[in-house]
């Protein structure tokens, strides 16, 4: 257990903590949340004794070990290899193995009758026992496994740590920390430099972790899956909630409603007492009652005015001009970076990509797969082998992290926005800056004194002011807190244009995307749906058939004139409509279908349609299972019966669809 007792801390006259008390218990998985600047990282540094509070104490048992992953590990550099640095987690094992080698060498040249020989054999037995206890023989395999889980390849193991960027060094620091297995693991924004695949791996690893975990993160999806309690740090105090982040949101609303009711009741009591005092203060016959009320008011513990809970910060894009149906067409394309050491192939004859008006695209993939390269290609900032055609009336706006470096250092934050504003008032600009965590006098800070994250937020705010109908956003959420991400989510959901967004924030992608592009193995693959739907397709082996193949040759060009083979005749359209109707009728009828009588094309269409129906019904089944898993549902017996009956119907329908799907697949294999 770690006991933080009555700590207070102030920096430059500004109070960070005031008599803060918090207990970290064994086995808990806690999400430490709060607005930027609340002191989350500072609190973790107090726990690890990197910072001393002005008053108060931090106490922990002698057997407690604490591991801390900081947000920034750029100073972590070494000419040693990645594998060697990570193996430092097993420093005791390394020492024992070195001693084992020394003893083995010594006894190899000793007389067996020498008394020292017997002593060395006994010591060797103790070394072997210690190595077995520490699972020393597993040190290297475990280290390699963790490094690979965090995205390193076998070829990376022997590269010097100094040759990697700060983000990859952070992964090495995280790997070392996980392998050390401290009893309390403190992780400050662990997903910041990870791609989605590495985050998935980390979740699986942490779920099996035996110690306690404290996580600071703006990744709602990660918090929901990883923590069983939330510690909300605001105004120097911590409020705890016994659940994940979604539970916290619901419970916080309920607590806030109770607080408002209690505050309003108390204000009524105070007003009544003050009216009585004012009315009867001069009457001798009421003197005792007046004094009684005065003393009651003095003794009363006043409920502070409730905060403006989740104050309505909002941003909306200005309505852009409507683009043509086809926003962008990219032919088969390739991209190779030529370096002195070797040629790095990013894309190799990747399939054509078409982006249509209204596409809300999540661009995902492991680090190094080419996400940022693809974003620059479609913004025509990167040369490549292939052809790109922009659609009719398309206007692009591009955001990338490096744009923070192009800001004029002499300008203030507010002036940076005024420079690109088109008719917005200062109030509107300050409201937008508030969305991106610049409040009060912060808007008058010069760019020269801003941190890297602050500059990135200014650059993002500038980007969003520019009216366009095609947005390309590369990691826009990196330096935002959860509330600011929520504002961006709402703005993108209401945006009437088209966008491509690179992000590893899965909750964010679930909220805004209707299509997924995955970069990897030199190609870009397209899927229908948001991130969770894409993930389900991959896990259930239906991704290939659920791919959303936007083929440029099937689309009309922007001026309405047909491309070669692109325009269908009325007769062809009529036949295809009849075919779709017949296939739908087959699926909806309860009669058996003679699959053997169908053509290969008809079987293929029926196979895909059946699979899509399975996808929808399974999704409904999961929702019903989730509802029936809640104990509260059985408090209403009628509702429980209704849900159970609906679940049985869905299950039966799913079994029938599975049978049809297998029958079609069997016919397709033999035909």
C-alpha positions in Angstrom: 0.0 0.0 0.0 1.1 3.6 -0.7 -0.4 6.2 1.6 -0.3 9.9 0.5 -1.2 11.9 3.5 -2.2 15.6 3.6 0.3 16.8 0.9 0.4 20.4 -0.2 2.5 21.9 -3.0 2.7 25.3 -4.6 4.7 26.6 -7.6 5.3 30.3 -8.0 2.5 31.2 -5.7 0.1 28.9 -7.4 -1.4 26.1 -5.3 -1.2 22.7 -7.0 -2.3 20.5 -4.0 -3.8 21.5 -0.7 -4.0 18.8 2.0 -4.4 16.0 -0.6 -4.9 12.5 0.7 -4.9 9.4 -1.5 -4.4 5.7 -0.9 -3.1 3.3 -3.5 -4.1 -0.2 -2.6 -2.6 -3.6 -3.9 -4.4 -5.1 -6.9 -6.2 -1.9 -8.0 -6.0 -0.6 -11.5 -6.5 3.2 -11.3 -7.0 5.8 -14.0 -5.7 9.1 -12.8 -7.5 11.8 -14.8 -8.0 15.6 -14.7 -7.6 18.6 -16.9 -4.2 19.6 -18.2 -2.3 21.4 -15.5 -4.2 19.7 -12.6 -0.9 18.1 -11.5 -1.2 14.5 -12.5 2.4 14.0 -13.5 3.5 16.1 -10.5 1.6 13.8 -8.2 3.3 10.7 -9.7 6.7 12.4 -9.2 5.8 13.0 -5.5 5.0 9.3 -5.2 8.4 8.3 -6.7 10.0 11.0 -4.5 11.4 13.0 -7.5 9.5 16.0 -6.0 9.2 16.8 -2.4 5.8 18.4 -1.3 5.8 21.5 0.8 4.0 19.5 3.6 2.5 16.1 4.1 4.0 12.6 3.6 4.2 9.6 1.3 4.5 6.3 3.2 4.9 2.8 1.7 5.8 -0.6 3.0 9.4 -1.8 2.9 8.5 -4.6 0.3 6.8 -2.1 -2.0 8.6 -1.4 -5.3 7.5 1.4 -7.7 8.1 1.7 -11.4 7.4 4.9 -13.2 7.1 5.6 -16.9 7.4 9.3 -17.6 5.9 11.1 -20.6 9.2 12.3 -21.9 12.3 10.0 -22.0 14.2 11.8 -24.8 17.2 12.1 -22.5 17.3 8.3 -22.4 20.1 7.5 -24.8 22.8 4.9 -25.1 25.2 3.3 -27.6 24.2 0.0 -26.1 21.8 -2.1 -28.1 18.0 -2.1 -27.6 18.1 -5.7 -26.3 20.9 -5.0 -23.8 19.1 -1.9 -22.4 15.9 -3.8 -21.9 17.8 -6.7 -20.3 18.8 -4.3 -17.5 15.4 -5.3 -16.0 17.1 -8.6 -15.2 20.3 -7.0 -13.7 20.3 -9.5 -10.8 20.0 -12.4 -13.3 22.9 -10.9 -15.4 25.1 -10.7 -12.2 24.3 -14.3 -11.3 25.0 -15.5 -14.9 28.4 -13.7 -14.8 29.2 -15.3 -11.5 28.1 -18.7 -12.9 30.6 -18.3 -15.8 33.4 -17.3 -13.4 32.8 -20.3 -11.1 32.6 -22.7 -14.0 35.9 -21.4 -15.3 37.6 -21.6 -11.9 36.5 -25.1 -11.0 37.6 -26.3 -14.5 41.2 -25.9 -13.5 41.1 -26.9 -9.8 42.0 -30.0 -8.0 38.9 -31.8 -6.9 40.4 -32.4 -3.5 41.0 -28.7 -2.9 38.6 -27.5 -0.1 37.9 -24.4 -2.2 36.6 -26.7 -4.9 33.8 -27.9 -2.6 33.0 -24.3 -1.5 32.7 -23.2 -5.1 30.4 -26.1 -6.0 28.2 -25.1 -3.1 28.1 -21.5 -4.3 27.4 -22.7 -7.9 24.4 -24.6 -6.5 23.1 -21.4 -4.8 23.6 -19.5 -8.0 21.6 -22.1 -9.9 18.9 -22.0 -7.3 18.6 -18.2 -7.5 18.6 -18.3 -11.3 15.8 -20.9 -11.2 13.8 -18.7 -8.7 14.2 -15.6 -10.9 13.5 -17.7 -14.1 16.9 -16.5 -15.3 16.8 -18.9 -18.3 13.7 -17.0 -19.5 15.2 -13.5 -19.3 16.2 -13.2 -22.9 13.0 -14.9 -24.4 10.8 -12.7 -22.2 12.6 -9.6 -23.1 12.4 -10.4 -26.8 8.7 -11.1 -26.5 8.0 -7.8 -24.8 10.0 -5.8 -27.3 8.3 -7.5 -30.2 4.9 -6.8 -28.6 5.8 -3.1 -28.4 6.6 -3.1 -32.1 10.3 -3.9 -32.4 11.5 -6.3 -35.0 14.3 -8.9 -34.5 16.6 -6.8 -36.6 16.1 -3.9 -34.2 17.4 -5.8 -31.2 21.1 -5.2 -32.1 20.7 -1.5 -33.1 22.0 1.1 -30.7 19.3 2.8 -28.6 20.7 6.2 -29.7 19.7 5.5 -33.3 16.0 5.5 -32.4 13.6 8.5 -32.0 12.2 9.6 -28.6 9.0 7.6 -29.1 10.9 4.4 -29.7 13.2 5.0 -26.8 10.0 5.4 -24.7 9.0 1.9 -25.8 12.3 0.5 -24.6 11.8 2.2 -21.2 8.3 0.7 -21.0 9.6 -2.7 -21.9 12.2 -2.6 -19.2 9.6 -1.4 -16.7 7.2 -4.2 -17.5 9.9 -6.8 -17.2 11.0 -5.4 -13.8 7.5 -6.2 -12.5 7.3 -3.6 -9.7 4.4 -4.0 -7.2 3.1 -0.5 -8.3 3.4 0.5 -11.9 2.8 4.2 -12.6 2.3 4.9 -16.3 2.1 8.5 -17.5 0.5 8.6 -21.0 1.8 5.2 -22.0 -0.1 5.1 -25.3 1.3 8.4 -26.6 4.0 6.9 -28.8 2.4 3.5 -29.5 0.5 2.5 -32.6 -2.9 0.7 -32.3 -1.4 -2.8 -32.5 1.1 -2.1 -29.7 -1.7 -0.6 -27.6 -3.7 -3.8 -28.1 -0.7 -5.9 -27.0 -0.1 -3.7 -23.9 -3.7 -4.1 -22.8 -3.4 -7.8 -23.0 -0.1 -7.7 -21.0 -1.5 -5.4 -18.3 -4.6 -7.5 -17.8 -2.4 -10.3 -16.7 -0.1 -8.1 -14.6 0.0 -9.1 -10.9 0.8 -5.7 -9.4 -1.2 -2.5 -9.1 -1.3 -0.1 -12.0 -1.9 3.7 -12.1 -2.5 5.1 -15.6 -2.6 8.7 -16.7 -4.1 8.8 -20.2 -6.4 10.8 -22.5 -7.3 7.5 -24.3 -10.9 6.8 -23.2 -10.9 3.4 -24.9 -7.7 2.4 -23.1 -9.0 3.6 -19.7 -12.4 1.8 -20.2 -10.6 -1.5 -20.8 -7.8 -1.2 -18.3 -9.0 0.4 -15.0 -11.4 -0.6 -12.3 -11.4 2.8 -10.6 -11.0 6.5 -11.5 -9.2 9.1 -9.4 -10.3 12.6 -10.6 -7.8 15.2 -9.7 -9.2 18.8 -9.8 -8.5 21.9 -7.8 -5.8 20.1 -5.7 -8.2 17.4 -4.5 -9.0 13.8 -5.6 -12.4 12.3 -6.0 -12.5 8.5 -6.5 -15.0 6.4 -8.5 -15.3 2.6 -8.3 -15.5 1.8 -12.0 -14.0 2.5 -15.4 -14.1 5.8 -17.3 -17.6 5.3 -18.7 -18.9 4.5 -15.1 -17.1 7.7 -13.9 -18.9 9.9 -16.5 -22.3 8.5 -15.4 -21.5 8.6 -11.7 -20.0 12.1 -11.9 -23.2 13.5 -13.5 -25.3 11.9 -10.7 -23.0 13.3 -8.0 -23.1 16.7 -9.6 -26.9 16.6 -9.6 -27.0 15.7 -5.9 -24.5 18.5 -5.2 -26.5 21.1 -7.0 -29.7 20.0 -5.1 -27.9 20.1 -1.8 -26.4 23.5 -2.6 -29.7 25.0 -3.6 -31.4 23.6 -0.5 -28.7 25.1 1.7 -29.0 28.4 -0.1 -32.8 28.4 0.6 -32.1 27.7 4.3 -29.5 30.5 4.5 -31.9 33.0 2.8 -34.7 32.1 5.2 -32.5 32.5 8.2 -31.1 35.8 6.9 -34.6 37.1 6.2 -35.7 36.1 9.8 -32.6 37.8 11.3 -33.2 41.0 9.2 -36.9 41.1 10.1 -36.7 40.5 13.8 -33.2 41.9 14.7 -34.7 44.9 16.4 -37.4 43.0 18.4 -36.4 42.2 22.0 -39.0 39.3 22.1 -37.2 37.6 19.2 -33.6 38.3 20.3 -32.9 34.7 21.5 -34.2 33.2 18.2 -32.3 35.8 16.1 -29.0 34.9 18.0 -29.8 31.2 17.6 -30.0 31.6 13.8 -26.9 33.8 13.6 -24.9 31.1 15.5 -26.4 28.4 13.2 -25.2 30.3 10.2 -21.7 30.7 11.7 -21.5 27.0 12.4 -22.9 25.9 9.1 -20.4 24.2 6.8 -21.1 26.0 3.5 -21.3 24.0 0.3 -19.2 25.7 -2.3 -20.8 26.9 -5.4 -20.8 23.9 -7.8 -18.5 24.2 -10.8 -20.1 24.7 -14.2 -20.1 21.0 -14.7 -18.6 20.2 -18.2 -19.2 23.8 -19.3 -20.5 23.8 -22.9 -17.3 24.4 -24.9 -18.2 23.9 -28.5 -16.7 24.4 -32.0 -18.3 24.0 -35.3 -16.7 24.1 -38.7 -18.0 26.8 -41.0 -20.2 25.2 -43.7 -17.8 24.4 -46.6 -18.7 24.5 -50.3 -20.0 21.2 -51.6 -17.4 19.2 -53.5 -18.0 16.8 -56.4 -19.0 13.2 -55.6 -15.4 12.0 -56.1 -13.1 13.9 -53.8 -9.8 12.2 -54.8 -8.7 9.3 -57.0 -5.3 7.7 -56.6 -4.0 5.2 -59.1 -1.9 2.2 -58.3 1.0 3.8 -56.5 4.5 3.2 -55.0 6.8 5.1 -52.7 10.4 4.4 -51.9 12.8 6.4 -49.7 16.4 6.2 -50.9 18.9 6.3 -48.1 22.7 5.7 -48.1 22.2 2.4 -46.2 19.3 1.0 -48.2 16.1 1.7 -50.1 13.0 1.8 -47.8 9.9 0.6 -49.6 6.8 2.1 -48.1 4.2 1.4 -50.8 4.7 -1.2 -53.6 2.1 -1.1 -56.3 -0.6 -0.4 -53.8 -4.1 -0.7 -55.0 -6.0 2.3 -56.3 -7.9 4.4 -53.7 -11.0 6.5 -54.3 -12.3 8.9 -51.6 -15.8 10.0 -52.0 -17.8 13.0 -50.6 -18.9 12.2 -47.1 -16.2 9.6 -46.4 -15.0 9.9 -42.8 -11.8 7.9 -42.9 -9.7 6.5 -40.1 -6.1 5.8 -41.4 -4.5 3.3 -39.2 -1.4 1.0 -39.2 1.7 0.2 -37.2 4.4 2.8 -36.8 6.4 2.9 -40.0 3.6 1.5 -42.2 3.3 4.7 -44.1 0.3 6.6 -42.5 2.0 10.0 -42.5 3.5 9.4 -45.9 0.1 8.5 -47.3 -1.4 11.7 -45.7 1.4 13.8 -47.4 0.8 12.0 -50.7 -2.9 12.8 -50.8 -2.0 16.4 -49.9 0.5 16.4 -52.8 3.4 17.2 -50.4 5.2 14.0 -51.1 6.5 12.7 -54.5 5.5 9.2 -55.4 5.1 6.9 -58.4 1.5 7.0 -59.6 -1.2 9.5 -60.5 -3.5 11.6 -58.2 -6.6 13.4 -59.4 -8.4 15.9 -57.2 -12.2 16.0 -57.6 -14.4 18.9 -58.7 -14.4 21.9 -56.3 -12.3 20.2 -53.7 -10.4 22.4 -51.2 -7.9 20.7 -48.8 -6.7 21.6 -45.3 -3.8 19.6 -43.9 -2.6 19.3 -40.3 0.6 17.6 -39.2 2.7 17.9 -36.0 5.6 19.6 -37.9 3.3 22.6 -38.6 3.9 23.8 -35.1 7.5 24.6 -36.1 6.2 27.0 -38.8 4.4 29.4 -36.4 5.8 32.9 -36.1 7.5 33.1 -32.7 6.9 36.8 -32.4 3.1 36.4 -32.5 0.9 35.7 -29.5 -1.4 32.7 -29.4 -4.4 34.9 -30.2 -2.6 36.7 -33.0 -1.7 33.3 -34.7 -5.5 32.7 -35.1 -6.2 36.3 -36.1 -3.7 35.9 -38.9 -5.9 33.2 -40.7 -9.3 34.1 -39.3 -12.0 34.9 -41.9 -14.6 37.1 -40.2 -14.5 35.5 -36.7 -14.7 37.8 -33.8 -12.1 37.9 -31.0 -14.7 36.3 -28.7 -15.1 33.4 -31.2 -11.4 33.0 -31.5 -10.9 33.0 -27.7 -13.7 30.4 -27.4 -11.9 28.2 -29.9 -8.6 28.6 -28.0 -10.4 27.6 -24.8 -11.4 24.4 -26.5 -7.7 23.8 -27.0 -6.7 24.6 -23.4 -5.7 28.3 -23.7 -7.8 30.3 -21.2 -7.5 33.7 -19.7 -4.2 35.4 -20.3 -2.8 32.3 -21.9 -4.0 33.6 -25.3 -1.5 36.5 -25.0 1.6 34.2 -24.6 4.1 34.5 -27.3 4.7 31.4 -29.5 8.4 31.6 -28.5 7.7 30.6 -24.9 5.2 27.8 -25.7 6.0 24.1 -25.2 5.9 21.7 -28.1 2.5 20.4 -27.2 1.1 24.0 -26.8 2.5 25.0 -30.3 0.8 21.9 -31.7 -2.5 22.9 -30.3 -2.2 26.4 -31.8 -1.4 24.9 -35.2 -4.4 22.6 -34.9 -6.7 25.6 -34.0 -5.3 27.5 -37.0 -6.0 24.5 -39.3 -9.6 24.2 -38.1 -10.3 27.9 -38.9 -9.6 27.4 -42.6 -12.8 26.7 -44.5 -12.4 23.6 -46.7 -14.4 20.5 -47.7 -11.5 18.0 -47.4 -9.5 17.7 -44.1 -6.4 15.7 -43.7 -5.5 15.4 -40.0 -2.3 13.6 -38.8 -2.6 12.8 -35.1 -4.8 15.8 -34.1 -5.5 14.4 -30.6 -1.9 14.0 -29.5 -1.7 17.0 -27.1 -5.4 17.3 -26.2 -7.1 16.3 -22.9 -10.3 14.2 -22.9 -12.7 17.1 -22.9 -11.0 18.8 -25.8 -11.0 15.5 -27.8 -14.7 15.4 -27.1 -15.2 18.9 -28.6 -13.2 17.8 -31.7 -15.3 14.7 -32.0 -18.5 16.6 -32.0 -17.1 19.1 -34.5 -16.1 16.3 -36.9 -19.4 14.5 -36.5 -21.3 17.7 -37.6 -18.8 18.5 -40.4 -20.4 18.1 -43.8 -17.2 17.6 -45.7 -14.8 14.7 -46.1 -11.8 13.9 -44.0 -8.9 11.5 -43.5 -7.6 11.3 -39.9 -4.5 9.5 -38.6 -4.9 8.5 -35.0 -4.2 5.8 -32.5 -7.1 6.9 -30.2 -9.6 4.1 -30.8 -12.5 5.8 -29.0 -12.0 8.9 -31.1 -11.9 6.8 -34.3 -15.1 4.9 -33.2 -16.9 8.2 -32.8 -16.0 9.9 -36.1 -15.1 7.3 -38.8 -17.4 5.5 -41.2 -14.5 3.9 -43.2 -11.1 2.5 -42.3 -7.9 2.5 -44.4 -5.2 0.3 -43.0 -1.6 0.8 -44.1 0.8 -2.2 -44.0 2.9 -4.5 -46.1 3.3 -1.9 -48.8 -0.5 -1.6 -49.4 -3.6 0.3 -48.2 -6.7 -1.7 -47.6 -10.2 -0.3 -47.2 -12.9 -1.5 -44.8 -16.5 -0.4 -44.1 -17.3 0.9 -40.7 -15.6 2.5 -37.7 -12.6 1.1 -35.8 -14.5 -1.4 -33.6 -16.4 -2.8 -36.7 -13.1 -3.1 -38.6 -11.6 -4.9 -35.5 -14.5 -7.3 -35.4 -14.1 -8.1 -39.1 -10.4 -8.9 -38.6 -11.0 -11.0 -35.5 -13.8 -13.0 -37.1 -12.1 -13.6 -40.4 -14.6 -11.6 -42.4 -12.3 -8.7 -43.2 -11.6 -9.8 -46.8 -15.2 -10.0 -47.7 -16.1 -6.8 -45.9 -13.4 -4.7 -47.7 -14.9 -1.6 -49.2 -13.3 -1.6 -52.6 -13.8 1.9 -54.1 -12.6 1.3 -57.6 -11.8 4.5 -59.5 -12.9 3.0 -62.8 -16.4 2.5 -61.5 -17.0 6.1 -60.6 -18.0 9.1 -62.8 -15.5 11.8 -63.2 -16.0 15.1 -61.5 -17.5 17.0 -64.5 -20.1 14.2 -64.9 -18.6 12.8 -68.1 -18.1 9.0 -68.0 -14.7 7.4 -67.8 -13.9 4.4 -69.8 -16.2 1.6 -68.6 -17.5 3.8 -65.8 -21.1 4.5 -66.9 -23.7 1.8 -66.8 -26.5 1.5 -69.3 -30.1 1.6 -68.1 -30.6 -2.0 -69.0 -27.5 -3.1 -67.0 -28.7 -1.1 -64.0 -32.2 -2.7 -64.3 -30.7 -6.2 -64.4 -28.5 -5.5 -61.4 -31.5 -4.2 -59.4 -33.5 -7.3 -60.3 -30.6 -9.5 -59.2 -30.2 -7.7 -55.9 -33.9 -8.0 -55.3 -33.9 -11.7 -56.1 -31.0 -12.3 -53.7 -32.7 -10.4 -51.0 -35.8 -12.4 -51.5 -33.8 -15.6 -51.3 -32.4 -14.6 -47.9 -35.8 -13.4 -46.5 -37.8 -16.5 -47.6 -37.9 -19.4 -45.2 -37.9 -21.9 -48.1 -34.6 -23.8 -48.9 -32.5 -22.4 -51.7 -31.1 -24.6 -54.5 -27.6 -23.2 -54.3 -26.4 -25.6 -57.0 -28.6 -23.8 -59.6 -27.0 -20.5 -59.0 -24.1 -19.1 -61.2 -20.7 -18.4 -59.7 -21.4 -14.6 -59.7 -24.8 -15.2 -57.9 -23.2 -17.4 -55.3 -20.5 -14.8 -54.7 -23.0 -12.1 -54.1 -25.2 -14.3 -51.9 -22.1 -15.3 -49.9 -21.2 -11.7 -49.3 -24.8 -10.7 -48.4 -25.2 -13.6 -46.0 -21.9 -12.6 -44.3 -23.1 -9.0 -43.9 -26.3 -10.3 -42.3 -24.3 -12.5 -40.0 -22.2 -9.4 -39.0 -25.4 -7.4 -38.2 -27.1 -10.2 -36.3 -24.0 -11.0 -34.3 -23.7 -7.4 -33.3 -27.3 -7.5 -32.1 -26.6 -10.7 -30.2 -23.7 -9.1 -28.4 -25.9 -6.1 -27.4 -28.5 -8.5 -26.0 -25.8 -10.5 -24.1 -24.5 -7.3 -22.6 -28.0 -6.3 -21.5 -28.8 -9.7 -20.0 -25.5 -9.7 -18.1 -26.6 -6.7 -16.1 -28.2 -7.8 -12.7 -30.5 -4.7 -12.9 -32.4 -6.1 -15.8 -33.9 -8.9 -13.7 -35.5 -6.3 -11.4 -38.1 -5.9 -14.1 -39.3 -9.5 -14.8 -41.3 -8.5 -17.8 -38.4 -6.8 -19.5 -36.1 -9.7 -18.6 -38.5 -12.1 -20.3 -38.8 -9.9 -23.4 -35.0 -9.7 -23.7 -34.6 -13.4 -23.2 -37.2 -14.2 -25.9 -35.5 -11.7 -28.3 -32.1 -13.3 -27.5 -33.5 -16.8 -28.3 -34.9 -15.5 -31.6 -31.7 -13.8 -32.6 -29.7 -17.0 -31.7 -31.9 -19.1 -33.8 -31.7 -16.7 -36.7 -27.9 -16.7 -36.4 -27.7 -20.5 -36.5 -29.8 -20.5 -39.7 -27.5 -17.9 -41.3 -24.4 -19.9 -40.3 -25.9 -23.0 -42.0 -26.7 -21.0 -45.2 -23.3 -19.4 -45.2 -21.5 -22.8 -44.9 -23.7 -24.3 -47.6 -22.9 -21.5 -50.0 -19.2 -21.8 -49.2 -19.3 -25.5 -49.7 -20.9 -25.1 -53.2 -18.4 -22.4 -54.1 -15.5 -24.7 -53.2 -16.7 -27.5 -55.4 -17.8 -25.4 -58.4 
